[in-house]
């Protein structure tokens, strides 16, 4: 069993990077991918912990992309990239720019919330994230809860921070096809994360997956932590038809996404070890 989608405090998770392999090993995983948003910074700490726990760490990250022309206005697509380490490669250089854009977006988000009548203390939000590099919308959600503006984190996203909500500030610049090409140029493999989040009908989603496969996409996240068995089966069939790998993962974020656990998702997640071998075979 493996888990190819997890987050740490390097982006919008609540556990340090070294905790992720420990949780994966405790769940019975043979391998786990750390896929923080726009960053590879947690890999060194996670790798040391993985070695100590006797499991494989898969280098990864998750990138937000423009979904214009794919889904509704303001929607975004997420692409996971695997097998790329830091260093002098195209992905690493792109991540530097993406983190700069994320910083600008977060500062605009604080202004937008104040304009809407939901002021937050930006410094307090940064402190919750442990610094600006890892700052994301869940940290704003925490501060909104603390100030009594919303009931809980889900309420913050439903009312204000979600992709089509009043406080949403877009930051995506790349398309999924761009990320697929950048991944291949850097020696990695790109996978479309939680594809049902695009909100497309099955036929439209399948057409898009076929298009992205032609652009170099290596897989789609069919076995996702919060998908039903029926949804997972449909996405597996779609992956097979497009000739890409049906991957999977929990999308663990710690307390930001309660009820999800590394390796097992909501309790019924099982991603076979062979999926990692299939992905590795897609490396250029």
C-alpha positions in Angstrom: 0.0 0.0 0.0 1.2 3.5 -0.8 0.0 7.1 -0.5 0.9 9.6 -3.3 -0.8 12.7 -2.0 0.1 14.3 1.4 0.8 17.8 2.8 2.9 19.2 5.6 3.5 22.5 7.3 5.7 23.5 4.3 2.4 24.3 2.6 -1.1 23.9 4.1 -0.8 20.8 6.3 -0.5 20.8 10.1 2.3 18.2 10.6 6.0 18.7 10.0 7.4 16.9 6.9 9.2 14.3 9.0 5.9 13.2 10.5 4.4 12.2 7.2 6.6 9.1 6.6 6.1 8.1 10.3 2.3 8.2 9.8 2.7 6.3 6.5 4.8 3.6 8.1 2.3 3.2 11.0 -0.5 2.8 8.5 1.4 0.0 6.7 2.6 1.9 3.6 5.7 0.9 1.7 6.0 4.3 0.2 4.6 7.8 0.6 4.8 11.0 -1.5 5.1 14.4 0.1 3.3 16.8 -2.3 3.3 20.3 -0.7 2.0 23.1 -2.8 4.6 24.8 -5.0 7.5 23.5 -2.9 10.0 20.8 -2.5 11.4 22.2 0.7 10.2 19.5 3.1 11.8 16.6 1.2 15.1 16.4 3.0 13.5 16.2 6.5 10.9 13.7 5.1 13.5 11.6 3.5 15.5 11.2 6.7 12.4 10.1 8.5 11.4 7.7 5.7 14.8 6.1 5.9 14.5 5.7 9.6 11.0 4.2 9.2 12.1 1.8 6.5 9.8 3.1 3.7 10.3 4.9 0.4 9.8 8.6 0.1 8.6 9.8 -3.3 9.6 13.4 -4.1 6.6 15.5 -5.2 4.7 18.7 -5.2 1.3 20.0 -6.1 0.7 23.0 -8.5 -2.4 25.0 -9.0 -3.3 25.6 -12.6 -5.7 27.7 -14.6 -8.9 25.8 -15.5 -10.2 28.4 -17.9 -11.7 26.7 -20.8 -12.0 23.5 -18.7 -14.3 24.4 -15.8 -16.2 27.4 -14.6 -14.8 30.9 -14.1 -12.5 31.1 -11.1 -12.1 27.3 -11.0 -8.6 25.8 -10.7 -7.1 22.5 -11.6 -4.3 20.9 -9.5 -1.5 18.8 -10.9 0.9 16.6 -8.9 4.5 16.2 -10.0 6.6 13.3 -9.0 10.2 12.2 -9.0 11.7 15.7 -9.3 14.2 16.8 -6.7 15.4 20.4 -6.1 18.3 21.6 -8.1 19.0 23.1 -11.5 15.9 22.0 -13.4 12.9 23.7 -15.0 10.4 22.7 -12.3 12.6 24.1 -9.5 13.0 27.4 -11.3 9.2 27.6 -11.9 8.5 26.8 -8.2 10.5 29.9 -7.2 8.2 32.1 -9.3 5.0 30.3 -8.1 6.0 30.9 -4.5 6.4 34.6 -5.3 3.0 34.7 -6.8 1.5 32.9 -3.9 3.0 35.5 -1.5 1.4 38.3 -3.6 -1.9 36.5 -3.7 -2.0 36.0 0.1 -1.4 39.7 0.7 -4.2 40.6 -1.7 -6.4 38.1 0.1 -6.0 39.9 3.4 -7.0 43.2 1.7 -10.0 41.5 0.1 -11.3 40.1 3.4 -11.0 43.6 5.0 -12.9 45.1 2.1 -15.7 42.5 2.6 -16.0 43.3 6.3 -14.0 40.3 7.6 -10.7 41.9 8.7 -7.8 39.6 9.8 -4.4 40.3 11.3 -2.0 39.4 8.5 0.9 38.9 10.9 -1.2 36.6 13.0 -2.1 34.5 9.9 1.6 34.3 9.0 2.4 33.2 12.5 -0.2 30.4 12.2 1.6 29.2 9.1 5.0 29.4 10.6 6.1 32.0 8.1 5.0 33.4 4.7 6.5 30.6 2.5 3.9 28.0 3.8 1.0 30.4 4.1 -2.3 29.3 2.4 -6.0 29.8 2.6 -6.5 27.3 5.5 -4.4 29.6 7.7 -6.7 32.5 6.8 -9.7 30.2 7.6 -8.2 29.5 11.0 -7.9 33.2 11.7 -11.4 33.9 10.5 -12.7 31.2 13.0 -10.6 32.7 15.8 -12.1 36.2 15.2 -15.6 34.8 15.2 -16.3 35.7 11.6 -17.2 32.1 10.7 -18.2 28.9 12.5 -15.4 26.7 11.3 -12.9 26.1 8.5 -15.4 24.5 6.2 -17.7 27.5 6.8 -14.8 29.9 5.9 -14.3 28.2 2.6 -18.1 27.8 1.9 -18.8 31.5 2.6 -15.6 33.3 1.7 -12.5 31.5 0.6 -13.6 28.8 -1.9 -12.8 29.1 -5.6 -16.1 30.8 -6.4 -16.6 32.7 -3.2 -16.4 36.5 -2.6 -12.9 36.6 -1.1 -11.2 34.2 -3.6 -8.1 35.7 -5.2 -6.8 33.7 -8.2 -3.1 33.0 -8.5 -2.9 30.2 -11.1 -0.9 31.1 -14.2 0.1 27.8 -15.7 -2.2 25.3 -17.4 -2.2 21.5 -16.7 -0.6 21.0 -20.1 2.1 23.5 -19.1 2.9 21.6 -15.9 2.9 18.2 -17.8 5.5 19.6 -20.1 7.6 21.2 -17.3 7.5 17.9 -15.4 8.8 15.9 -18.4 11.5 18.5 -19.1 12.6 18.0 -15.5 12.6 14.2 -15.5 9.3 13.8 -13.7 5.8 12.7 -14.2 2.6 14.8 -13.9 -0.7 13.6 -12.6 -4.1 15.4 -12.6 -5.1 15.6 -8.9 -8.7 14.9 -7.7 -10.1 15.3 -11.3 -13.8 15.4 -10.2 -13.1 18.8 -8.5 -13.2 20.3 -12.0 -16.9 19.7 -12.0 -17.1 18.3 -15.5 -19.5 15.8 -16.8 -17.8 12.4 -17.4 -17.6 12.7 -21.1 -16.1 16.2 -20.9 -13.7 15.1 -18.3 -12.6 12.1 -20.4 -12.0 14.4 -23.4 -9.8 16.6 -21.3 -7.8 13.7 -19.9 -7.2 12.5 -23.4 -6.0 16.0 -24.4 -3.7 16.2 -21.4 -2.3 12.7 -22.1 -1.3 13.9 -25.5 0.5 16.8 -23.8 2.5 14.4 -21.6 0.2 13.8 -18.6 1.2 10.5 -16.9 -1.8 9.8 -14.8 -5.0 10.8 -13.0 -5.7 10.5 -9.3 -8.5 8.0 -9.5 -8.3 6.5 -6.0 -8.7 9.7 -4.0 -9.3 9.9 -0.3 -12.8 11.3 -0.4 -14.1 9.5 -3.6 -16.7 6.8 -3.4 -15.9 3.3 -4.8 -18.1 4.0 -7.8 -16.3 7.3 -8.6 -12.9 5.6 -8.2 -14.0 2.8 -10.6 -15.2 5.3 -13.2 -11.9 7.2 -13.0 -9.9 3.9 -13.3 -11.8 3.1 -16.5 -11.1 6.6 -17.8 -7.4 6.3 -17.1 -7.2 3.0 -18.9 -9.0 4.4 -21.9 -6.6 7.4 -22.1 -3.6 5.2 -21.5 -2.5 6.9 -18.3 -1.8 5.6 -14.8 -4.7 5.5 -12.3 -2.9 6.8 -9.2 -4.2 7.6 -5.7 -3.7 9.3 -2.4 -5.3 10.5 0.8 -4.7 14.3 0.3 -3.9 14.3 4.0 -3.6 17.8 5.5 -3.7 17.0 9.2 -6.4 18.9 11.1 -7.2 21.1 8.1 -9.0 18.1 6.6 -10.3 16.1 9.5 -11.3 12.5 8.9 -8.5 11.8 6.4 -5.5 9.7 7.3 -2.2 9.0 5.6 -2.4 5.7 3.7 -6.1 4.9 4.4 -7.9 8.2 3.6 -11.4 7.9 5.2 -10.6 4.3 6.1 -11.2 2.5 2.8 -8.3 3.8 0.7 -5.9 1.3 -0.8 -3.4 2.3 -3.5 -1.4 -0.8 -4.6 2.4 -0.7 -4.6 2.4 -1.4 -8.4 1.0 2.1 -9.1 4.4 3.6 -8.1 6.1 1.2 -10.5 3.8 2.2 -13.3 4.4 5.9 -12.6 8.2 5.4 -12.5 8.0 3.7 -15.9 6.5 7.0 -17.3 9.6 8.9 -16.5 11.3 10.4 -19.6 
